[in-house]
Amino acid sequence: MSLDQINQRLRLGCLPEDWTQRWPASEPAFISGGVFFLQPTYLRHACDTIRMDAEITGLLLDAAQRIAAEPTLERLASHCHYLLFESGLELNVRQWPQISREIHAAGPLFYAVVYLSGLPSIQRLYRQRGIAESVMIHTLSDLELWIREHKRRNGAWGFSNLGWMHNHFREKLIALGRLQFIPGKFGSPFHFYRDVRSGKVVGLAEGGCLFRDDGQFANADYGTIRKGYWASRLEMGDRQITGNPISPWGVVERREITLARDAWPEILRSGDPTMTVHIPASGPMTPKACGDSFREAVSFLPRHFPDWPFRAFTCISWLLDPQLEAMDPRPANLAAFPPEWYLHPVDGATERQALERVFDIFEEGTFNLAAAPMRTSLQRGIIAFMRRGGHLRSTGGVLFPEDLDWGKSVYRKSWKGVIGCFAVSGLRQQCSLSRSQSHRRP
Ligand SMILES: CC(C)(COP(=O)(O)OP(=O)(O)OC[C@H]1O[C@@H](n2cnc3c(N)ncnc32)[C@H](O)[C@@H]1OP(=O)(O)O)[C@@H](O)C(=O)NCCC(=O)NCCS
């Protein structure tokens, strides 16, 4: 059966390149009626292994049976399994088309069934790295979470987070306690330096970035706040570096500071390897749970993933917005998260993710303040904040493993010594504050 024939039957529209490229390669292993992961024994075992809830297991078994009974879906499922778990190809699964209920009753859960076909391969990879099966089970529990989230958002069972779960099944994402970790690269235009003597950290903005008076990028909040623009300057000399510091509260300051290169070696810049941190919607995020998770990550990740060396934990999220700390009433767990990071502004930051995660607004421009739900104290606090003209925005954070002392707000505390300043005598010799007025104007 050709892919075109399948598309004629299923009407999936433009097919992704991933599918067309290797279609013949998955043909030899395909035996109609014999696709291993569509068999009830396999699928039940896979669901039991990852402790899938009984109701969802039943739905997946039903979907697999329907896929097996429809020759086009059966062949397609076999091909997707091949691509994901046998081809070794880098895939762009976000472009794979959703198969709606209108196309086929099993469509909405098609990819969840296909992902479960990868359990033996992910088990093998975890064993090779000496990771306990409990970590794998915890990591893969995200599949059930996203199936439930699909139901919550759409009112019907399904699974649409193909791109996100690709991380889990390709062994890129590891869940350790409350948090999830994915290797990444630092992508923000900032440099971080550490004082060799005190261990304190300071970030400087790259040159040529346009900021507002309040230290946010000029294009933050959809570029709606148009006053007070200034451009950052970073001068890297042989012996000194002069630039605009980022305060750990996440704003770039217009004043300039100068660091002596030999006293302040660089510890992070754009492109460096990092471990990005993600927070699943799996219940409250208490400070203790977050601290435990980081402490585990610091010892676990280098031990089991020596091929993933990283310089810092990083995160970009609405959960890092320091304005959450001033929300009335104060959301206890949320407000405790940002102070633990060295925050930085995000290029093009908006309220989009906060509205999505707090009010289920997925289409830009459709948020209606007057009709927004006010079920939780956070929703009520945010509405009041927005009525006063406030803008929530995604914020970035950096946390170096060697600074981990969760609950102690280490960067904010040491900031007084770093900048507040440079008045601390030991630092005065190494760094000096200059107040150059030579900013380039936009
Ligand atoms: C992150 C998260 C677990 C925090 O929840 P939490 O630990 O309960 O947070 P807090 O204890 O600070 O909550 C205080 C109040 O805000 C509410 N609240 C917290 N997160 C909320 C959310 N996303 N939507 C609506 N209300 C929320 C709580 O229900 C509580 O309300 P109450 O006082 O009426 O009982 C939660 O927001 C969540 O699940 N978010 C989705 C995941 C996410 O956003 N990940 C980040 C993507 S990068």
The ligand as an ORCA input file, in Angstrom:
! r2SCAN-3c Opt
* xyz 0 1
  C       2.818     25.235     38.612
  C       1.615     24.816     39.427
  C       1.749     23.383     39.790
  C       1.541     25.702     40.685
  O       0.446     25.314     41.441
  P       0.459     25.385     43.066
  O       1.627     24.697     43.614
  O      -0.867     24.937     43.510
  O       0.612     26.955     43.298
  P       0.233     27.833     44.571
  O       0.177     27.003     45.809
  O       1.155     28.967     44.613
  O      -1.242     28.307     44.221
  C      -1.914     29.346     44.913
  C      -3.273     29.514     44.314
  O      -3.172     29.699     42.889
  C      -3.906     28.695     42.200
  N      -3.196     28.289     40.990
  C      -1.925     27.843     40.886
  N      -1.645     27.546     39.622
  C      -2.761     27.818     38.913
  C      -3.082     27.717     37.534
  N      -2.175     27.289     36.641
  N      -4.296     28.085     37.142
  C      -5.209     28.550     38.011
  N      -4.975     28.667     39.341
  C      -3.751     28.299     39.776
  C      -4.026     27.552     43.199
  O      -5.133     26.735     42.876
  C      -4.204     28.308     44.498
  O      -5.522     28.816     44.489
  P      -6.459     28.851     45.842
  O      -5.759     29.796     46.796
  O      -7.758     29.394     45.346
  O      -6.526     27.463     46.368
  C       0.351     25.053     38.596
  O       0.301     26.404     38.218
  C       0.332     24.203     37.372
  O       0.021     23.049     37.421
  N       0.640     24.823     36.200
  C       0.667     24.143     34.943
  C       2.067     23.742     34.575
  C       2.849     24.921     34.093
  O       2.380     26.018     33.980
  N       4.118     24.634     33.789
  C       5.018     25.611     33.320
  C       5.202     25.484     31.897
  S       6.847     26.059     31.513
*
